[in-house]
Amino acid sequence: MRVAEIAPAPARPVVEDVRPRVEDGRYDAKGTVGDAIEVQADAFLDGHDLLAVDVHYRHESERRWLREPMVAIGNDRWRGHLIPTKTGRYRFQVQARVDHFATWLHDLRARIAAGQDIAVELLVGADLAEAAAGKAASTKAGAKDRDRLAEFATDVRNGFIPDPDEVNDAILAGLVAKYAATGATTSSPIYPIRVERERARFSTWYEMFPRSASSDPKAHGGFLDVIDRLDYVRELGADVLYLPPIHPIGITKRKGRNGAVTAETADVGSPWAIGAKEGGHTAIHPALGTEAEFGKLLGAARDAGIEVALDLAFQCSPDHPWVGEHPEWFKHRPDGSIRYAENPPKKYEDIYPLDFESAQWRELWDALLDVVRYWIGHGITIFRVDNPHTKPFAFWEWLIPTVQADHPDTIFLAEAFTRPKIMKRLAKLGFTQSYTYFAWRTQKWELVEYLTELTQTEVADYFRANFWPNTPDILTEQLQHGDRRTFTLRALLAATLAANYGIYGPAFELTERAARHAGSEEYLDGEKYQVRHWDLEEPRSIAPFISKLNAIRHQQIALQHDRTLTFHHVDNDALMVYSKTVPLSTIGPLSTIGPLSTIGPPPTIGPPSTKLPGPAAAPVVVVANLDDRHLQGGWVDLDLSALGVDGSRPYVVHDLLADVRYRWEGPHNFVQLDPDVTPGHIFRIEAIDDAPVDGGLK
Amino acid sequence: MRVAEIAPAPARPVVEDVRPRVEDGRYDAKGTVGDAIEVQADAFLDGHDLLAVDVHYRHESERRWLREPMVAIGNDRWRGHLIPTKTGRYRFQVQARVDHFATWLHDLRARIAAGQDIAVELLVGADLAEAAAGKAASTKAGAKDRDRLAEFATDVRNGFIPDPDEVNDAILAGLVAKYAATGATTSSPIYPIRVERERARFSTWYEMFPRSASSDPKAHGGFLDVIDRLDYVRELGADVLYLPPIHPIGITKRKGRNGAVTAETADVGSPWAIGAKEGGHTAIHPALGTEAEFGKLLGAARDAGIEVALDLAFQCSPDHPWVGEHPEWFKHRPDGSIRYAENPPKKYEDIYPLDFESAQWRELWDALLDVVRYWIGHGITIFRVDNPHTKPFAFWEWLIPTVQADHPDTIFLAEAFTRPKIMKRLAKLGFTQSYTYFAWRTQKWELVEYLTELTQTEVADYFRANFWPNTPDILTEQLQHGDRRTFTLRALLAATLAANYGIYGPAFELTERAARHAGSEEYLDGEKYQVRHWDLEEPRSIAPFISKLNAIRHQQIALQHDRTLTFHHVDNDALMVYSKTVPLSTIGPLSTIGPLSTIGPPPTIGPPSTKLPGPAAAPVVVVANLDDRHLQGGWVDLDLSALGVDGSRPYVVHDLLADVRYRWEGPHNFVQLDPDVTPGHIFRIEAIDDAPVDGGLK
């Protein structure tokens, strides 16, 4: 091919390796309203000319592109930010242009420094300004810019020698770049970012079984009992109250207490064996209450600042109405029977899985969408999705955006405890939050490795971790063999490592730890199969500690974000030290946001304001003692620059758990933790003169 | 959107993170004829069903897709190979299917082991086989398969209980998978691989200045002198003879010896200041010889098994004919003068850069293409490209494939010593080979880090390193302060770390090491600016060592490949131990290759043959002493599994440099190297009974 066939001239800059991008742009990266999203890209050029690089972005409902300048951070990498101001999908690209004027200034500086004759070179600058003036003149609102540019050109031609250092920072350079920078290369494809509400990023979950909520030890609890429990939940500090399935429970093949294959008459069955003669996924178990009582619960919770989350468990008991009405939605064996759930040789005869691949899959999928919409119609905005990895990925990839198109505030939490790539795929295709392996990560090295992957790699672009120390199915070996000290440690870690976390209570705060049998992670007499009654006043309860933790989380903005997580060195592997800081975005706008199409001064390029709005935005340093049995001490090496702390001056670390202040100096300080007293410190970094100091080793 | 709008049913398997892929498929990965290319992908599925995963591929000139089965290698990653048999572009995809028959067999095995009633389950298998039989019947050549499948179904219905372990390995399972596996997901896009001839991967370069080749110390050498030098070059073991530009050299602003700004009358100038009244890029410097003599050189080189590589230096001296004929191809300053090369405040007044962005860029690009085609017309197949990073990337991205479309065997070596991402980009867009930072990597940690990046990461998919210990511009500090021991060490490293390497001689083999001045990497009295005469018989010459090295490279297939490079531990940082093995592909076909469209037995799934074809394919272990001054010893820990060595039996390491054999046992063995004797060992691993053993410490 002769080059004549290429038109127009290809642009010189290269833009590649743009972040955030998920599966080459096929899936959305994730963000939340008001939080700056860091954009990075490689951008470079042949030869010695300088580049100007911007990120361009827009909300999908807007036509106008906004732009923010990016800055070089070394090794041809550029960084910028976009700040989403509303929910929905944003799209962005990175654009690099050859900045001939900046190049001219850069060279002019070198020529002047070397004492070279610059007479002719000055004319080059005048030509550039003049060309820019010409372009400015051709735009609607460019008259003023044209005058400024033409004036500069004339001055230079008349002998004015600009000071490159001054011009470089002036409005003029921006004007020339704006009108005369050529050869723009724009990244492709246009990458999408899904922006959600704040609770997608920061949430505090509490799971409880309504049937165990009665204050009458002999009664089957229900929604009205849960209403009575709301004060307790609010006091704990939860903002999401997750209820296991509230639907009628099947009788056929119902499991008994502790999962017994044969149930006694009085056994209540597993709420996940959904469906009985009273109805299926859109019905309410009569023993829990009426639809009106459920509505009352939702209202009371809303008044208490708590959202109720329901469970989406897309499977049926043999008594589910769909079994009779839609036998085609189930798998059949050659003898005509419906295939129950199994993982050979294990059998789960109380559950019929739905057949997502049947010839009538379209009708089934639509029916499941209707289930979600039904509960959204009742005011539900958060769903915990049971075992999403046993349904086709394509189903969720269709269902979630279909729901969010009408209800962008809907949150889906993926309950998939399975292989890493499957969990990541579910997050990529749209799940708002994901359960994690946190419950089983107990050693420092594995916590550091796992958290680093979740918060510091591209996984953080799409996967929002939700840390649970326990669930009705997961009573870890560590908790079984632990005590109050173990439970407070796990709560501390979950609450401060992850902005989204939850506990299954009251089992957790009452430090329930009897397993069904040795080697099992099932609770003995677990609520999955029976009604339990809990004495919330028991002295063993760690509810006060959890309330304190959650109050600190709500007060300290740093703990509401995951991406600033930083681990710090400590010379004892039983201790783990980490910090979180408030991302720039919550402090203030990064720079003036200028729409591309508006004529005006170029965007201000410079560091964002670093003025903190008070103690709520202070850096937080957590020192956790992973040894729940023994006192441990060690020397901490804080990365002060990561904390924004001036290492030359003393500072105060204020333990928000114990409300004690210590005076620290420099990075190297000693800590000592007794698990009988506390599982750790949650230090807020304060200036030395903010408050009186209570103690400290120096 | 209602699901009814989705058609057909989305497939369940997920395929992602396919390798090799370069810039999400925008650029070609690289391969060479006959070498298996490893393909990897993540593939997984919801639920518990099993997958069948294949790589499908075809040469772009063929319509028929070939397929090779992939195998699971853990963490949902799959691996397979494709073997290109001719040059040109291949395309491949990875396809994953739900293998219901394999799932059925897997479950059947579990049910039988648990003693469950399998009567109904057997019918499921019969149904699957019957469905496959139905599909087989509908294909042109499927009659035989249909019979086999129908027979199996009938047998099972009649009470035959298949042994799952037997069936699983039989042809039957393949047949069912072939006809009945459903829900295929195919990776997208279709990734390209450019397959080149062997020399793209394995080449031994020798650079020399023809003008310094005369045996008469007073004469300006030329092509006929180079012909006389061919025996020497062949003896050294080079197969590419690279000549700096052979074109007329400008007189205006010609540089003098050692780069002096003003030349003496007798000074010959830099060959890179191309163009004089005798002509430009398609002319030959009269002092070097005639076009006929150049043709004679090419013929003689060909007869000696040597390819002559020319230099593409797309820049002009002020006397180049294009300056007068096409002033529009150059940048002009406001005073009308042509802009010479500069990097302010540095000036290169003997060079006019071409302006790739001028209004007449199309004509210029075409003229440069004509230059390449001109020399290809003379029989040149290899080009070393001077400073490609100072020309637009888009120019090379157009030029290289345009040339290779007609001349697929053309090799381009990128001489870009610049920032990492720029060097990588040039490789991505089409350069066959690339110069590297090798010359400046002298410490063990940095060599290991750099080589690991080049050979073990995705960089290896597109970047073919060419290691040069020196060039006319690069006399490293290490060489300047070194001696014969340093030069042999650097030759050993270059020749055994990289399948492509070269030296600039005779300066290198004569251990020339005087720099122009302290702190400079320029040669004193360098050939860039003057004629030199070399006494090849000087006793200081390390030519015999280099000949030996290259003979070993030609004999040991392992050294002709880079991707099997493995570093082994040794407890002395002055020693570096690494190995190369022969990739599977050169040993034999990996499996039967079956075209997808042909009805026949499914491809054989199983490990490739590991029978070695003799000592040429043996693993090679290099022990290098990076300390060129002192004797160093240490204990080596060989990764025997990487070498395919049975650790339970003794083996022989045969030093091919010294032709000495040692008996080693297990991974842990002692080595000691005296730089006065040798910079290292090149060990061929041999079976204990292959040859008598000369020595060894055990």
Interface residues (C-beta under 8 A of the other chain):
Chain A: M1 R2 V3 A4 I6 A9 P10 A11 R12 V14 E16 E23 D24 D42 F44 D46 G47 H48 N75 D76 H106 D107 A110 R111 A113 A114 Q116 V120 E121 L123 V124 A126 D127 G183 R333 P334 D335 S337 N343 P344 P345 E357 W361 R362 W365 D366 L369 H389 T390 K391 P392 F393 A394 E397 W398 T402 A405 R419 P420 K421 I422 R425
Chain B: M1 R2 V3 A4 I6 A9 P10 A11 R12 V14 E16 E23 D24 D42 F44 D46 G47 H48 N75 D76 H106 D107 A110 R111 A113 A114 Q116 V120 E121 L123 V124 A126 D127 G183 R333 P334 D335 S337 N343 P344 P345 E357 W361 R362 W365 D366 L369 H389 T390 K391 P392 F393 A394 E397 W398 T402 A405 R419 P420 K421 I422 R425
